[in-house]
Amino acid sequence: MIKKIHHVCIQTNSYEDSLRFYLDILEFQIIKETPDFHGRQYNTWISLGDFMVELQTPKHGGEFNSFDKENEGIAHICFYVEDIEKEYDRIVRLGWSDFALKNGSAVYSVEGGKLFKVIAPEGTIIEVRDNEVI
């Protein structure tokens, strides 16, 4: 029986940018950073509470294809916050400005709550919402 989600793996061609984003903007913590891991420049484990991400680079000499939201598979990762405006303002104050807009706005209402989508350096869409119940 499955007990819980263990981790999500995010692949990146821009390791330093992606790592800084998850650490500085989303406030993850490094669990373990392994250079030269099975032919990759880095394989790094980071966490936010009990949620873990495995951040990895391509094998030496290779490059990942760019993210395309039209592909099958995971489309985004979503995090819950109690105050959506406060979290949006915090991220903007940290200097991040890459947000998906809806009708020209980064923060918008959906089904009784508000959300925004921030775009990580490698293209992962990070949804942040204030409505815990769907």
N, C-alpha and C positions, 0 to 999 in steps of 0.2 A: 504494500500500500504506500502511495506517495504521501509524505509527511508535510513537505513545504518546498517552495522554490529554493534552489541552492544558489544559483547565480545566473546572470545574463552575460554573454560574451559580446564585447564590442570591439570590432576590428578597426584600426585606424592607420592611415598613412602619415598622419600628423601627430605622432605620439606626444611630444612635449606640449603642444597646444591642447590636445584632448585631456591629458593628465592634469594640466593647470585648470582647465574648465571644471572637471569633476571635483578637484580638490578645492579650488578657490571660489568658484561660483556655486556649486551644489553642496559643498562642505563634506565630501567624502573623505575618508582617511585611508592611507596606504596600509595594507596588511602585509604585502610582500611584493617586492619588485625584483624580478629576475632578468638580468641582462643575458643575452646570447642563449635564449631558451629554445632548444630544438630547432636551431636555424633561424630564429626570429631575433630581431634586435632587442625586443623586450616582451615579456609576459608579466603583467602586473595585476595583482589582486587589490581592489579597493572596496571599502564598505561604507554604507550609510545605515547605522543601526545594524539590524540583522540582514539587510539586503546587500548582496555582493555583486560586483561587476568584475569580470576578467577582461582587462584591457590589453589587446595584443597587436603587435605590428606584423606586417607580412614577413614571410621568409625572406632571407637575404637575397637581394636582386629582384624581388617581386614587388608588386603593387596591387592593392585592392581596387576593384571598380568603385566608382563613386556611388553613393547612396542614391536611390531613385524611389520615391514614394509610390511609384506605380508597380513595384515588384511585390511578389507574395512574401509572406513571413511577417515578422514583428514590424509593426508600423511606427510604434512609439512606446515609450516608457512613461508611466504617469505616477506622480507623487502628490499626496494630499497635504495641504496646509490649512491652517485655521483662518489666516488673513491673507487673501490673495493679493490685495493692493500693496500690503506691506512687503510681501515676498517679491513681487514684481519690482517695487521701488528699490529693494535691497540689491537685486541682481543688476539693475540699471546703474545704481551707485557704484557697484564694483567695476563698471566699465563695459558690461556686456550689452550689445545692441542687436544681436541677431535673433529676431523673433518672427514667427509666422504671423501674418496679419489676416484678420477677417473683417471685411468691410472697412479697411483702413485702421483698425484698432488691434493692439496687441492683447488687451484684456477684454474678454467678451462673455456674455451670458449664454449658458447652455443648460437646459432642463433644471431650473431651480438653483443654479449655482453659477460661479464664474470660473474661467480658466484662461491660461495663456500657454503658448507653446514656444519654448526656447530651442534654438538649433545649436547643437554641439559642433565643435570644429570638424568632426568626421562626418557630420550630417545626421546623427541620431536626433530624432525629435523627442524632446523632453516636455511632456505635458504636466502642468501644475494646476491643480483644481482645488476649490474650497468646498466642494460637495462630496462628502465621503460616501453617501448612499446613492446608488444609481436607481 
